[in-house]
Amino acid sequence: MAAAVHMAPAAGELAWTTAAMLRITTHEAPDQVAIRCEGRLAGECVAVLAEELARVRVLAGHRPLALRLCGLRFVDEPGLALLRGLTDVAIDLSDCSSFLRALLPAAPASAGTPRTTP
């Protein structure tokens, strides 16, 4: 079995795993920090993404954090649970497929900025 590889990347570099093929790219801008996910969010990659999100939340500081999911090709149940949990925090879950958007709950109206986009 291939072991997951996770490196704490600098801005714009990649965190990746070899076992399930998830690529995580972080992009910093003055007004936002964005994370792009490509590949399969499954198995041990779910924990890798959770760790990367925790690291990037600190890095982002006061800036909003966007999670770009358009490159995901598969999400297992634990991965979906992670994404569903993110709708309760200040992370914009935008740029995802309509199928994935249907599986994720819409942000409550009282939360202010929407977490998913139509």
C-alpha positions as CSV (number, residue, x, y, z in Angstrom):
1,M,0.0,0.0,0.0
2,A,1.3,3.4,-0.9
3,A,1.7,5.8,2.0
4,A,0.3,9.3,1.8
5,V,2.7,12.1,1.3
6,H,1.9,15.5,2.8
7,M,4.2,18.4,2.8
8,A,3.3,21.8,4.3
9,P,3.5,23.9,1.2
10,A,4.3,27.6,0.9
11,A,1.8,29.8,-0.8
12,G,1.1,28.6,-4.3
13,E,2.8,25.2,-3.8
14,L,1.1,21.8,-3.7
15,A,0.2,19.4,-0.9
16,W,-0.5,16.0,-2.4
17,T,-1.0,12.3,-1.5
18,T,0.0,9.4,-3.7
19,A,-2.5,6.9,-2.4
20,A,-5.7,8.5,-3.6
21,M,-4.4,11.2,-5.8
22,L,-5.7,14.5,-4.3
23,R,-3.9,17.6,-5.3
24,I,-4.3,20.7,-3.0
25,T,-3.1,24.0,-4.3
26,T,-3.1,27.1,-2.1
27,H,-3.2,30.6,-3.6
28,E,-2.8,33.7,-1.5
29,A,-4.2,37.1,-2.5
30,P,-4.4,40.3,-0.5
31,D,-8.2,39.9,-0.1
32,Q,-8.6,36.1,0.0
33,V,-6.9,32.8,0.4
34,A,-8.1,30.1,-2.0
35,I,-7.5,26.3,-1.9
36,R,-8.2,24.3,-5.0
37,C,-8.8,20.6,-4.7
38,E,-8.4,18.2,-7.7
39,G,-8.8,14.5,-7.9
40,R,-10.3,12.2,-5.3
41,L,-11.3,13.3,-1.8
42,A,-11.4,9.8,-0.2
43,G,-9.7,7.7,2.4
44,E,-6.6,9.2,4.0
45,C,-6.9,12.2,1.7
46,V,-9.8,13.5,3.9
47,A,-7.5,13.8,6.9
48,V,-4.8,15.5,4.7
49,L,-7.4,18.1,3.5
50,A,-8.6,18.7,7.1
51,E,-5.0,19.3,8.2
52,E,-4.3,21.6,5.2
53,L,-7.5,23.6,6.0
54,A,-6.4,24.0,9.6
55,R,-3.0,25.3,8.5
56,V,-4.4,27.6,5.9
57,R,-7.0,29.1,8.3
58,V,-4.1,30.3,10.4
59,L,-2.3,31.6,7.4
60,A,-5.4,33.4,6.1
61,G,-5.8,35.4,9.3
62,H,-8.6,37.9,8.7
63,R,-8.9,37.2,5.0
64,P,-11.8,35.0,3.7
65,L,-11.0,31.4,2.7
66,A,-12.4,29.9,-0.5
67,L,-12.4,26.2,-1.2
68,R,-12.5,25.5,-5.0
69,L,-13.9,22.1,-5.6
70,C,-14.4,22.1,-9.3
71,G,-11.5,19.7,-9.8
72,L,-12.9,16.9,-7.5
73,R,-13.8,13.8,-9.4
74,F,-14.9,11.7,-6.5
75,V,-15.9,12.3,-2.8
76,D,-16.5,9.5,-0.3
77,E,-18.8,9.7,2.7
78,P,-16.0,10.9,5.1
79,G,-15.0,13.5,2.6
80,L,-18.6,14.7,2.2
81,A,-18.9,14.9,6.0
82,L,-15.8,17.1,6.1
83,L,-17.3,19.4,3.4
84,R,-20.7,19.5,5.1
85,G,-19.0,20.5,8.3
86,L,-17.3,23.4,6.6
87,T,-20.6,25.1,5.8
88,D,-20.8,26.2,9.4
89,V,-17.6,28.1,9.4
90,A,-16.3,31.0,7.3
91,I,-15.2,29.1,4.3
92,D,-16.7,29.7,0.8
93,L,-17.4,26.4,-0.8
94,S,-17.7,27.7,-4.3
95,D,-16.8,26.6,-7.8
96,C,-18.0,23.0,-7.4
97,S,-20.1,20.7,-9.6
98,S,-23.9,21.0,-9.5
99,F,-24.0,17.4,-8.2
100,L,-21.7,18.2,-5.3
101,R,-23.6,21.4,-4.6
102,A,-26.8,19.4,-4.3
103,L,-25.2,17.2,-1.6
104,L,-24.0,20.2,0.4
105,P,-26.4,22.1,2.6
106,A,-27.0,25.8,1.6
107,A,-25.8,28.3,4.1
108,P,-28.4,29.7,6.5
109,A,-29.7,33.1,5.6
110,S,-28.6,34.5,8.9
111,A,-25.0,33.5,8.3
112,G,-24.3,36.5,6.0
113,T,-22.1,35.5,3.1
114,P,-23.3,32.4,1.3
115,R,-21.0,29.3,1.6
116,T,-22.2,27.7,-1.6
117,T,-23.0,29.4,-4.8
118,P,-25.8,28.5,-7.3
